[in-house]
Amino acid sequence: MPNIVLKNSMTFDISFRYSMRLKPGEFVRQYWPLLVAFLGRNLHKLFNFSLIVWVVCPASVMADYSTHTAHHNSQINRETIDESLSSLELIRSQSPEVVSNQLLTLSPKFDVMNREQQYRFTLLQSHSYALSGDYLGASGPLITQLAKPFSEKNAKYRIRMMTLLTNIYSHFDYYADALKTLHQLLPLLADVDDIEGKVHGYIVAAGIFGKIELHEEALKYSGELFSKIDKMKSARNQCFALYSYVDSIHVAYGDDEARFLQIQSLYGDLYRYCAIANEKMIMSSSLLGQAKVLFYSKDFDNAREKIDKAIKLSTEIPYLLDVALAYILLSEVESAENNNKLALTYINQALELALKVKEETQITKAYKLLSKFNEKLGMTDKALVHLKLHQQYREKILDRNHNAVIAFETTKLDYLEKEHQIHYLNKDRELYTAKAELAESQRNNERMMLILICGCLVVLTLFAINMTLQKRKYMRLAQFDVLTGIFNRGTGQNLAENRYIKDSMSGTDFSVILFDLDDFKRVNNNYGHAMGDWVLKKVCEVVNKECRSSDIFTRFGGEEFAIFMPNTSESVAREVAEKCKARVLAIDTRYSGHEFTISARFGISTSTEKDLSLDPILQRADIAMYQSKQQARERVSVYTPE
């Protein structure tokens, strides 16, 4: 029954059932004033409650929805970022401008990225800055990330960042930093299971050593990569590895005419590998390499064809350094055919591009060729100016290379010193490990000895227990009758003899009851030996109930039994014999499957002062039992001298 409670000067209770009995007019007249008063006093509360229901509740629902949506959007954003990074990684050396523009759009999402995506973004960003000639923009993010710890899962990105940083140092002629980072990187490459990291790491090592004219070191690492090229699954990795090897071979043996065919063939293979990976930058380099060999072989037409293709590819990327190299080579081809004006045009284009990308090696070469071509054209003043600029840049490069070699030797000495320290530390660790293994071996031997001793003790204990049980078993077999479970004659008589000697010394009576079963042979003959065994066991069972704890109940043989009763008078022995006779007679044989009567005759004898042993008493008891047999069945006879 619903109640409406109004807070006023008094409380009203409106009964729903009562109101339903009122007519409509009466109901309105009676309750309308109360309803108006209630609404007037509580209207603002109802409004506030409605506001909470319609504003606050939807707001909380919207908050939960917004949280769920934000989490869902975060997952979608990360998936989208992952796809974008993967696509950019595939074209980072093919379309640098596209990569640079895409990175600008991804940069605001850096905080949303997970750790692995941040590493990948940093690598792409540094690579993009390096291609554009921005040293600080290229090296800064890598140095920042490498200062932070890397998880084991992301260890490969640490190696990739160190590889790129080494390459950037080398590209911008910071050889001391490049070699220092490289010596930290190389030991890591041997242990990492990241083929891409190994490819780029060894390529950088070969490139640095090639730049400072340590060609044997360069060939060492590029040859290591080339030997594993068939195991590389990625076409890009195969392209990079083969490029490093071919470039090292060309730099080391490019002047040897006997190697021209080999180098030309390797450049052809390089172009095919890189065409599969669509690596236009290296395809352009391979074409320029082939053009150089053709130029040395004086095959100028084919050389021009290769150079034109290389310029087209490098312009598509664009990669200005390779374009500058192509124009330098093209100017040399034209100069060889005495087209000096055209050669001068190409070399000026090459110089303009080299100055733009600040590549001092190519600037030096361009100034040298400009001096040469101007001299051929009779412009001596310009030739001298260019020659002077060439010498300035040449000295700068020589100083740089000299410093690089010094840095290499210094870093190498530091590295060797660290190797010696590591070697001695490893020796100490091996010695410590050997000692620890020896101590552990000794502990293991002690544990094995303890286990062996405990095992022997357990075996001996089990053996002793088994022997004891066996001994008890054999003693029981030796002392007790197997069929009835009472003492056999030898044991019972020995026990009784010892007890009699003790009792005779104290002057107490010792009684003996002998009894045998009547017509036992008839039972065996009529019902079988199994029935005879049942009778013997049943008789022993009932007689044993009348024996006292001090009595010695013994089976003498066959159906004959004896009860040796220490400290027992003749009258007590007679009472026991009578009870035993009654119990034997009361045995119900129906449970055996046959009905017959079991009876026994008893002979009793008690010790006298003349008896020196148990034998006379037994003889008298035997005589008494014989008398019972002669006189009547089921009789108890006490020995009386005749």
C-alpha positions as CSV (number, residue, x, y, z in Angstrom):
1,M,0.0,0.0,0.0
2,P,1.9,3.0,-1.2
3,N,2.3,6.0,1.1
4,I,2.9,9.6,0.1
5,V,4.7,11.5,2.8
6,L,4.6,15.4,2.7
7,K,6.9,17.4,5.0
8,N,4.7,20.0,6.5
9,S,3.4,20.8,10.0
10,M,2.0,17.4,10.1
11,T,2.4,14.1,8.2
12,F,-0.3,12.7,5.9
13,D,-0.9,9.1,5.0
14,I,-3.0,8.6,1.9
15,S,-4.2,5.1,1.5
16,F,-4.4,3.8,-2.1
17,R,-7.2,1.4,-1.3
18,Y,-9.3,4.1,0.3
19,S,-8.8,6.5,-2.5
20,M,-9.9,3.9,-5.0
21,R,-13.3,3.6,-3.2
22,L,-13.9,7.4,-3.5
23,K,-15.8,8.8,-6.5
24,P,-13.7,11.0,-8.8
25,G,-15.3,14.3,-7.6
26,E,-14.9,13.4,-3.9
27,F,-11.3,12.3,-4.5
28,V,-10.4,15.7,-6.1
29,R,-12.2,17.7,-3.5
30,Q,-10.5,15.8,-0.6
31,Y,-6.9,15.5,-1.9
32,W,-6.4,18.4,-4.3
33,P,-5.4,21.0,-1.6
34,L,-2.8,18.5,-0.3
35,L,-1.4,17.8,-3.8
36,V,-1.1,21.6,-4.5
37,A,0.7,22.2,-1.3
38,F,3.1,19.3,-1.9
39,L,4.0,20.5,-5.4
40,G,4.4,24.1,-4.3
41,R,6.8,23.2,-1.5
42,N,8.8,20.6,-3.5
43,L,8.8,21.8,-7.1
44,H,12.4,23.0,-7.0
45,K,13.5,19.6,-5.6
46,L,11.8,17.7,-8.3
47,F,13.4,20.0,-10.9
48,N,16.9,19.4,-9.4
49,F,16.3,15.6,-9.4
50,S,15.2,15.7,-13.0
51,L,18.3,17.8,-13.9
52,I,20.5,15.1,-12.2
53,V,18.8,12.3,-14.1
54,W,18.9,14.0,-17.5
55,V,22.3,15.7,-17.2
56,V,24.6,13.9,-14.7
57,C,23.7,10.4,-15.6
58,P,24.1,10.8,-19.4
59,A,27.4,12.7,-18.6
60,S,28.8,9.7,-16.7
61,V,27.6,7.4,-19.5
62,M,29.3,9.6,-22.0
63,A,32.5,9.7,-19.9
64,D,32.6,5.9,-19.9
65,Y,31.9,5.9,-23.6
66,S,34.6,8.5,-24.3
67,T,37.2,6.5,-22.3
68,H,36.3,3.3,-24.2
69,T,36.4,5.2,-27.5
70,A,39.7,6.8,-26.6
71,H,41.2,3.4,-25.8
72,H,39.8,1.9,-29.0
73,N,41.0,4.9,-31.1
74,S,44.5,4.6,-29.5
75,Q,44.7,1.0,-30.7
76,I,43.6,2.0,-34.2
77,N,46.1,4.9,-34.2
78,R,48.9,2.6,-33.2
79,E,48.0,0.1,-35.9
80,T,47.8,2.9,-38.5
81,I,51.2,4.3,-37.3
82,D,52.7,0.8,-37.6
83,E,51.5,0.5,-41.2
84,S,52.8,4.0,-42.0
85,L,56.3,3.2,-40.5
86,S,56.5,-0.1,-42.4
87,S,55.7,1.6,-45.7
88,L,58.2,4.4,-45.1
89,E,61.0,1.9,-44.1
90,L,60.6,0.3,-47.5
91,I,61.2,3.6,-49.4
92,R,63.5,5.5,-47.1
93,S,66.4,5.3,-49.6
94,Q,64.2,5.4,-52.7
95,S,61.9,8.5,-52.0
96,P,63.6,10.6,-49.3
97,E,61.2,13.6,-49.9
98,V,58.1,11.4,-49.5
99,V,59.6,10.0,-46.3
100,S,60.4,13.5,-45.0
101,N,56.9,14.8,-45.7
102,Q,55.2,11.7,-44.1
103,L,57.4,12.0,-41.0
104,L,56.2,15.6,-40.5
105,T,52.6,14.3,-40.3
106,L,53.6,11.5,-37.9
107,S,55.6,13.7,-35.6
108,P,52.7,15.0,-33.5
109,K,51.7,11.4,-32.8
110,F,55.1,10.5,-31.3
111,D,53.8,10.4,-27.7
112,V,51.0,8.0,-28.7
113,M,53.5,5.5,-30.2
114,N,54.7,2.5,-28.2
115,R,58.5,2.2,-27.5
116,E,59.2,0.1,-30.6
117,Q,57.4,2.6,-32.9
118,Q,59.3,5.5,-31.3
119,Y,62.6,3.7,-32.1
120,R,61.5,3.1,-35.7
121,F,60.4,6.8,-36.1
122,T,63.7,8.0,-34.7
123,L,65.7,5.9,-37.2
124,L,63.6,7.2,-40.1
125,Q,63.8,10.8,-38.9
126,S,67.6,10.7,-38.4
127,H,68.1,9.0,-41.8
128,S,66.0,11.7,-43.5
129,Y,67.9,14.5,-41.8
130,A,71.2,12.9,-42.8
131,L,70.2,12.8,-46.5
132,S,69.2,16.5,-46.3
133,G,72.6,17.4,-44.8
134,D,71.4,18.3,-41.3
135,Y,74.0,16.9,-38.9
136,L,72.5,18.0,-35.6
137,G,69.0,16.9,-36.7
138,A,70.3,13.5,-37.7
139,S,72.6,12.8,-34.7
140,G,70.6,14.5,-31.9
141,P,67.6,12.1,-31.6
142,L,69.9,9.0,-31.9
143,I,72.2,10.2,-29.1
144,T,69.2,10.9,-26.9
145,Q,67.7,7.5,-27.4
146,L,71.0,5.6,-27.0
147,A,71.5,7.3,-23.6
148,K,68.3,5.4,-22.4
149,P,68.2,1.7,-21.5
150,F,66.9,-0.8,-24.0
151,S,64.9,-3.8,-23.1
152,E,66.1,-7.2,-24.4
153,K,63.1,-7.3,-26.7
154,N,64.2,-4.0,-28.4
155,A,68.0,-4.6,-28.3
156,K,68.2,-4.8,-32.1
157,Y,67.1,-1.2,-32.3
158,R,70.0,-0.1,-30.2
159,I,72.3,-1.7,-32.7
160,R,70.5,-0.1,-35.6
161,M,70.7,3.3,-34.0
162,M,74.4,2.8,-33.3
163,T,75.0,1.8,-36.9
164,L,73.1,4.9,-38.2
165,L,74.9,7.2,-35.8
166,T,78.3,5.8,-36.9
167,N,77.3,6.3,-40.5
168,I,76.3,9.9,-39.8
169,Y,79.5,10.7,-37.9
170,S,81.5,9.3,-40.9
171,H,79.4,11.1,-43.5
172,F,80.0,14.5,-41.8
173,D,83.7,13.7,-41.2
174,Y,83.6,13.2,-37.4
175,Y,85.9,10.2,-37.7
176,A,86.9,10.0,-34.0
177,D,83.3,9.7,-32.9
178,A,82.5,7.4,-35.8
179,L,85.4,5.0,-34.9
180,K,84.6,5.2,-31.2
181,T,81.0,4.2,-31.9
182,L,82.0,1.6,-34.4
183,H,84.3,-0.1,-31.9
184,Q,81.4,-0.3,-29.5
185,L,79.1,-1.6,-32.2
186,L,81.3,-4.4,-33.8
187,P,81.3,-6.7,-30.7
188,L,77.5,-6.4,-30.5
189,L,77.1,-7.5,-34.1
190,A,78.7,-10.9,-33.5
191,D,76.1,-11.8,-30.8
192,V,72.9,-10.2,-32.2
193,D,70.4,-12.4,-34.1
194,D,69.3,-9.6,-36.4
195,I,70.5,-10.0,-40.0
196,E,69.4,-6.4,-41.0
197,G,71.4,-5.0,-38.1
198,K,74.5,-7.0,-39.1
199,V,74.2,-6.0,-42.8
200,H,74.0,-2.3,-42.0
201,G,76.7,-2.5,-39.3
202,Y,79.2,-4.2,-41.5
203,I,78.4,-2.0,-44.4
204,V,79.1,1.1,-42.2
205,A,82.4,-0.5,-41.0
206,A,83.5,-1.2,-44.6
207,G,82.5,2.3,-45.7
208,I,84.5,4.0,-42.9
209,F,87.6,2.0,-43.4
210,G,87.3,2.5,-47.2
211,K,87.1,6.3,-46.7
212,I,90.3,6.5,-44.7
213,E,91.9,4.2,-47.2
214,L,92.2,1.2,-44.9
215,H,91.2,-1.1,-47.7
216,E,92.1,-4.4,-46.1
217,E,89.8,-3.6,-43.1
218,A,87.0,-2.6,-45.5
219,L,87.3,-5.8,-47.4
220,K,87.4,-7.8,-44.2
221,Y,83.9,-6.7,-43.2
222,S,82.4,-6.5,-46.7
223,G,83.7,-10.0,-47.5
224,E,82.1,-11.2,-44.3
225,L,78.8,-9.9,-45.5
226,F,79.2,-11.3,-49.0
227,S,79.9,-14.8,-47.7
228,K,76.4,-14.8,-46.1
229,I,74.4,-13.2,-49.0
230,D,72.7,-16.5,-49.9
231,K,71.4,-16.8,-46.3
232,M,69.7,-13.4,-46.5
233,K,66.0,-13.6,-47.2
234,S,65.5,-9.9,-47.8
235,A,66.3,-8.5,-51.3
236,R,67.2,-5.2,-49.8
237,N,69.8,-6.8,-47.4
238,Q,71.3,-8.7,-50.4
239,C,71.5,-5.5,-52.3
240,F,73.3,-3.6,-49.5
241,A,75.6,-6.5,-48.7
242,L,76.7,-6.9,-52.4
243,Y,77.1,-3.1,-52.8
244,S,79.5,-3.0,-49.9
245,Y,81.6,-5.9,-51.2
246,V,81.7,-4.6,-54.8
247,D,82.6,-1.0,-53.7
248,S,85.4,-2.4,-51.5
249,I,86.7,-4.5,-54.4
250,H,86.6,-1.6,-56.8
251,V,88.3,0.9,-54.4
252,A,91.0,-1.7,-53.6
253,Y,91.7,-3.1,-57.1
254,G,90.0,-0.6,-59.5
255,D,93.3,0.2,-61.2
256,D,94.2,-3.4,-62.0
257,E,93.1,-4.1,-65.6
258,A,93.1,-7.8,-64.8
259,R,90.2,-7.2,-62.4
260,F,88.1,-5.2,-64.8
261,L,85.9,-8.1,-66.0
262,Q,85.4,-9.3,-62.5
263,I,84.4,-5.9,-61.2
264,Q,82.1,-5.3,-64.3
265,S,80.4,-8.6,-63.6
266,L,79.9,-7.8,-59.9
267,Y,78.4,-4.5,-60.8
268,G,76.0,-6.2,-63.1
269,D,74.9,-8.6,-60.3
270,L,74.6,-5.7,-58.0
271,Y,72.2,-3.9,-60.4
272,R,70.0,-7.0,-60.7
273,Y,69.8,-7.6,-57.0
274,C,69.0,-4.0,-56.3
275,A,66.4,-3.8,-59.1
276,I,64.5,-6.6,-57.3
277,A,64.5,-4.5,-54.1
278,N,63.8,-1.3,-56.1
279,E,66.8,0.4,-54.5
280,K,67.3,3.2,-57.1
281,M,70.1,4.8,-55.2
282,I,72.3,1.8,-55.2
283,M,71.2,0.9,-58.8
284,S,72.5,4.3,-59.8
285,S,75.8,3.6,-57.9
286,S,76.2,0.3,-59.7
287,L,75.6,2.0,-63.1
288,L,78.3,4.6,-62.3
289,G,80.6,1.8,-61.2
290,Q,80.1,0.0,-64.5
291,A,80.6,3.3,-66.3
292,K,84.0,3.8,-64.6
293,V,85.2,0.4,-65.7
294,L,84.0,1.1,-69.2
295,F,85.7,4.5,-69.1
296,Y,89.0,2.8,-68.1
297,S,88.5,0.3,-70.9
298,K,87.9,3.3,-73.3
299,D,84.4,2.1,-74.2
300,F,83.0,5.7,-74.1
301,D,79.6,5.1,-75.7
302,N,78.5,2.4,-73.3
303,A,80.0,4.5,-70.5
304,R,77.7,7.5,-71.5
305,E,74.7,5.2,-71.7
306,K,75.3,3.9,-68.1
307,I,75.9,7.5,-66.8
308,D,72.7,8.8,-68.4
309,K,70.7,5.9,-66.7
310,A,72.4,6.7,-63.4
311,I,71.5,10.4,-63.7
312,K,67.9,9.6,-64.5
313,L,67.6,7.3,-61.4
314,S,69.4,9.7,-59.0
315,T,67.2,12.6,-60.2
316,E,64.0,10.6,-59.6
317,I,65.0,10.0,-56.0
318,P,66.5,12.7,-55.9
319,Y,70.0,12.1,-54.6
320,L,72.2,15.0,-55.6
321,L,75.6,13.4,-54.6
322,D,75.2,10.6,-57.2
323,V,74.1,13.2,-59.8
324,A,77.3,15.2,-59.1
325,L,79.4,12.0,-59.4
326,A,77.7,11.2,-62.7
327,Y,78.4,14.6,-64.1
328,I,82.1,14.4,-63.0
329,L,82.4,11.0,-64.7
330,L,80.6,12.3,-67.8
331,S,82.9,15.3,-68.0
332,E,85.9,12.9,-67.9
333,V,84.4,10.9,-70.8
334,E,83.9,14.0,-72.9
335,S,87.4,15.2,-72.1
336,A,88.8,11.9,-73.2
337,E,87.2,12.5,-76.6
338,N,88.4,16.1,-76.6
339,N,84.9,17.6,-76.1
340,N,86.4,20.1,-73.6
341,K,83.6,22.7,-73.7
342,L,81.0,20.0,-73.1
343,A,83.2,18.5,-70.4
344,L,83.5,22.0,-68.8
345,T,79.7,22.3,-68.8
346,Y,79.3,19.0,-67.0
347,I,82.0,19.7,-64.5
348,N,80.4,23.1,-63.6
349,Q,77.1,21.3,-63.0
350,A,78.9,18.8,-60.9
351,L,80.6,21.5,-58.8
352,E,77.4,23.3,-58.3
353,L,75.7,20.1,-56.9
354,A,78.8,19.1,-54.8
355,L,78.9,22.6,-53.2
356,K,75.2,22.3,-52.6
357,V,75.5,19.0,-50.7
358,K,78.9,20.1,-49.2
359,E,80.7,16.9,-50.3
360,E,84.4,18.0,-50.1
361,T,85.8,15.0,-51.9
362,Q,83.7,15.7,-55.0
363,I,84.4,19.5,-54.7
364,T,88.1,18.8,-54.7
365,K,87.8,16.5,-57.8
366,A,85.6,19.0,-59.6
367,Y,88.1,21.9,-59.0
368,K,90.9,19.7,-60.3
369,L,89.0,18.8,-63.5
370,L,88.0,22.5,-63.9
371,S,91.6,23.5,-63.7
372,K,92.5,20.9,-66.3
373,F,89.7,21.8,-68.7
374,N,90.3,25.5,-68.5
375,E,94.0,25.0,-69.1
376,K,93.2,23.0,-72.3
377,L,90.9,25.8,-73.4
378,G,93.6,28.4,-72.8
379,M,91.9,30.0,-69.8
380,T,95.0,30.0,-67.6
381,D,93.8,32.4,-65.0
382,K,90.7,30.4,-64.2
383,A,92.8,27.2,-64.3
384,L,95.1,28.7,-61.6
385,V,92.2,29.8,-59.4
386,H,90.6,26.4,-59.6
387,L,93.9,24.7,-59.0
388,K,94.4,26.7,-55.9
389,L,90.9,25.9,-54.7
390,H,91.7,22.3,-55.5
391,Q,94.8,22.4,-53.4
392,Q,93.0,24.0,-50.5
393,Y,90.3,21.3,-50.4
394,R,92.9,18.7,-51.0
395,E,94.9,19.8,-48.0
396,K,91.8,19.9,-46.0
397,I,90.9,16.3,-47.0
398,L,94.5,15.1,-46.3
399,D,94.3,16.7,-42.9
400,R,91.0,15.1,-42.3
401,N,92.2,11.7,-43.5
402,H,95.3,12.1,-41.4
403,N,93.2,12.9,-38.3
404,A,91.0,10.0,-39.2
405,V,93.9,7.6,-39.3
406,I,95.2,9.0,-36.0
407,A,91.7,8.6,-34.5
408,F,91.6,5.1,-35.9
409,E,94.9,4.1,-34.4
410,T,94.1,5.8,-31.1
411,T,90.7,4.1,-30.9
412,K,92.3,0.8,-32.0
413,L,94.9,1.1,-29.2
414,D,92.1,1.9,-26.7
415,Y,90.1,-1.0,-28.1
416,L,93.1,-3.4,-27.8
417,E,93.7,-2.2,-24.3
418,K,90.1,-2.9,-23.5
419,E,90.4,-6.3,-25.1
420,H,93.4,-7.1,-22.9
421,Q,91.5,-6.0,-19.9
422,I,88.5,-8.1,-21.0
423,H,90.9,-11.0,-21.6
424,Y,92.3,-10.8,-18.1
425,L,88.8,-10.4,-16.7
426,N,87.7,-13.4,-18.6
427,K,90.7,-15.3,-17.3
428,D,89.8,-14.3,-13.7
429,R,86.2,-15.3,-14.4
430,E,87.3,-18.6,-15.8
431,L,89.5,-19.2,-12.7
432,Y,86.6,-18.2,-10.5
433,T,84.2,-20.4,-12.5
434,A,86.7,-23.3,-12.3
435,K,86.9,-22.9,-8.5
436,A,83.2,-22.7,-8.2
437,E,82.7,-25.8,-10.3
438,L,85.3,-27.6,-8.2
439,A,83.6,-26.6,-5.0
440,E,80.2,-27.6,-6.5
441,S,81.8,-30.9,-7.6
442,Q,83.0,-31.5,-4.1
443,R,79.6,-30.7,-2.7
444,N,78.0,-33.0,-5.2
445,N,80.4,-35.8,-4.2
446,E,79.6,-35.2,-0.5
447,R,75.9,-35.3,-1.3
448,M,76.4,-38.5,-3.3
449,M,78.4,-40.0,-0.4
450,L,75.7,-39.0,2.1
451,I,73.0,-40.4,-0.1
452,L,75.0,-43.6,-0.6
453,I,75.5,-44.0,3.2
454,C,71.8,-43.2,3.9
455,G,70.9,-45.7,1.2
456,C,73.1,-48.4,2.7
457,L,71.6,-47.7,6.1
458,V,68.1,-47.9,4.7
459,V,69.0,-51.2,3.0
460,L,70.6,-52.6,6.1
461,T,67.6,-51.5,8.2
462,L,65.2,-53.2,5.8
463,F,67.4,-56.2,5.7
464,A,67.5,-56.4,9.5
465,I,63.7,-55.9,9.7
466,N,63.3,-58.7,7.1
467,M,65.7,-61.0,9.0
468,T,63.8,-60.3,12.2
469,L,60.5,-61.1,10.6
470,Q,61.9,-64.2,9.0
471,K,63.4,-65.2,12.3
472,R,60.1,-64.7,14.0
473,K,58.4,-66.7,11.3
474,Y,60.8,-69.6,11.6
475,M,60.8,-69.5,15.3
476,R,57.0,-69.7,15.2
477,L,57.2,-72.5,12.8
478,A,59.7,-74.2,15.1
479,Q,57.7,-73.6,18.3
480,F,54.0,-73.9,17.3
481,D,52.0,-76.6,15.7
482,V,51.1,-75.4,12.1
483,L,47.6,-76.9,12.1
484,T,46.3,-75.9,15.5
485,G,48.4,-72.9,16.4
486,I,49.3,-74.2,19.9
487,F,52.8,-75.3,21.1
488,N,54.3,-78.3,19.5
489,R,55.6,-81.1,21.7
490,G,59.2,-80.1,21.9
491,T,58.6,-76.4,22.7
492,G,55.7,-77.1,25.1
493,Q,57.6,-79.8,27.0
494,N,60.7,-77.6,27.3
495,L,58.7,-74.7,28.6
496,A,56.8,-76.9,31.1
497,E,60.1,-78.5,32.3
498,N,61.7,-75.2,33.0
499,R,58.6,-74.0,34.8
500,Y,58.4,-77.2,36.8
501,I,61.9,-76.8,38.1
502,K,61.0,-73.3,39.4
503,D,57.8,-74.5,41.0
504,S,59.5,-77.6,42.6
505,M,62.0,-75.2,44.3
506,S,59.2,-73.3,45.9
507,G,57.3,-76.5,46.8
508,T,54.1,-75.7,44.8
509,D,52.0,-78.3,43.0
510,F,52.4,-78.9,39.3
511,S,49.6,-80.8,37.4
512,V,49.5,-82.3,34.0
513,I,46.3,-83.1,31.9
514,L,46.7,-85.6,29.0
515,F,43.8,-86.2,26.7
516,D,43.1,-87.7,23.3
517,L,40.1,-87.9,21.1
518,D,37.9,-91.0,20.9
519,D,37.6,-92.8,17.6
520,F,39.5,-90.1,15.7
521,K,40.7,-92.6,13.1
522,R,37.1,-93.3,12.3
523,V,36.5,-89.6,11.5
524,N,39.5,-89.6,9.1
525,N,38.3,-92.8,7.4
526,N,34.7,-91.8,7.1
527,Y,34.9,-88.1,6.4
528,G,38.4,-87.5,5.1
529,H,41.6,-85.9,6.6
530,A,40.2,-82.4,6.0
531,M,37.4,-83.2,8.4
532,G,40.0,-84.6,10.8
533,D,42.0,-81.4,10.6
534,W,38.8,-79.4,11.3
535,V,38.1,-81.5,14.4
536,L,41.6,-81.0,15.7
537,K,41.4,-77.2,15.2
538,K,37.9,-77.0,16.8
539,V,39.0,-79.0,19.8
540,C,42.0,-76.8,20.4
541,E,39.8,-73.7,20.0
542,V,37.4,-74.8,22.7
543,V,39.9,-76.2,25.1
544,N,42.1,-73.1,24.8
545,K,39.2,-71.1,26.2
546,E,39.5,-73.1,29.5
547,C,43.2,-72.8,29.8
548,R,44.6,-70.1,32.0
549,S,47.4,-67.6,31.0
550,S,50.0,-69.6,32.9
551,D,49.0,-73.0,31.4
552,I,51.0,-74.5,28.6
553,F,48.7,-76.1,26.0
554,T,50.6,-78.5,23.8
555,R,49.9,-80.9,21.0
556,F,51.8,-84.1,21.7
557,G,51.1,-85.7,18.3
558,G,48.1,-86.9,16.2
559,E,45.0,-86.5,18.3
560,E,46.8,-86.4,21.7
561,F,47.2,-83.2,23.7
562,A,48.7,-82.1,27.0
563,I,48.0,-79.2,29.3
564,F,50.8,-78.3,31.7
565,M,49.5,-76.4,34.7
566,P,52.0,-74.8,37.0
567,N,51.0,-74.0,40.6
568,T,47.9,-76.1,40.2
569,S,46.5,-78.7,42.6
570,E,44.9,-82.0,41.6
571,S,41.4,-80.8,42.4
572,V,41.7,-77.7,40.2
573,A,43.2,-79.7,37.4
574,R,40.2,-82.1,37.6
575,E,37.8,-79.2,37.4
576,V,39.5,-77.8,34.3
577,A,39.6,-81.3,32.7
578,E,35.8,-81.7,33.4
579,K,35.1,-78.3,31.7
580,C,37.3,-79.2,28.8
581,K,35.5,-82.6,28.4
582,A,32.2,-80.8,28.4
583,R,33.3,-78.2,25.8
584,V,34.6,-80.9,23.5
585,L,31.4,-82.9,23.8
586,A,29.4,-79.7,23.0
587,I,31.1,-79.1,19.7
588,D,28.4,-78.8,17.0
589,T,29.7,-80.6,13.9
590,R,26.8,-79.6,11.7
591,Y,28.8,-76.6,10.5
592,S,31.4,-79.0,9.1
593,G,28.8,-80.5,6.8
594,H,28.5,-83.8,8.8
595,E,26.9,-84.8,12.0
596,F,28.8,-86.8,14.5
597,T,29.9,-86.7,18.2
598,I,33.4,-85.6,19.4
599,S,34.5,-86.9,22.7
600,A,37.8,-87.2,24.6
601,R,39.3,-89.1,27.6
602,F,41.4,-87.3,30.1
603,G,44.2,-88.4,32.5
604,I,45.4,-86.2,35.3
605,S,48.6,-86.4,37.4
606,T,50.0,-84.0,40.0
607,S,53.7,-83.7,41.2
608,T,55.0,-85.3,44.4
609,E,58.1,-84.7,46.5
610,K,59.8,-87.6,44.9
611,D,59.5,-86.3,41.3
612,L,62.8,-84.8,40.1
613,S,61.6,-84.0,36.6
614,L,58.5,-83.7,34.5
615,D,58.8,-87.2,33.0
616,P,57.3,-89.1,36.0
617,I,54.3,-86.8,36.1
618,L,53.8,-87.3,32.3
619,Q,54.0,-91.1,32.7
620,R,51.4,-91.1,35.5
621,A,49.1,-88.8,33.5
622,D,49.5,-91.2,30.5
623,I,48.5,-94.1,32.8
624,A,45.5,-92.2,34.1
625,M,44.4,-91.5,30.5
626,Y,44.9,-95.2,29.6
627,Q,42.7,-96.1,32.6
628,S,40.0,-93.7,31.2
629,K,40.1,-95.5,27.9
630,Q,39.7,-98.9,29.6
631,Q,36.9,-97.9,31.9
632,A,34.6,-95.8,29.7
633,R,34.4,-93.1,27.2
634,E,34.2,-89.4,28.0
635,R,35.9,-90.0,31.4
636,V,38.3,-88.0,33.4
637,S,40.7,-90.1,35.5
638,V,43.1,-89.0,38.1
639,Y,46.2,-91.2,38.6
640,T,46.0,-93.5,41.6
641,P,48.8,-96.0,42.4
642,E,47.6,-99.6,41.9
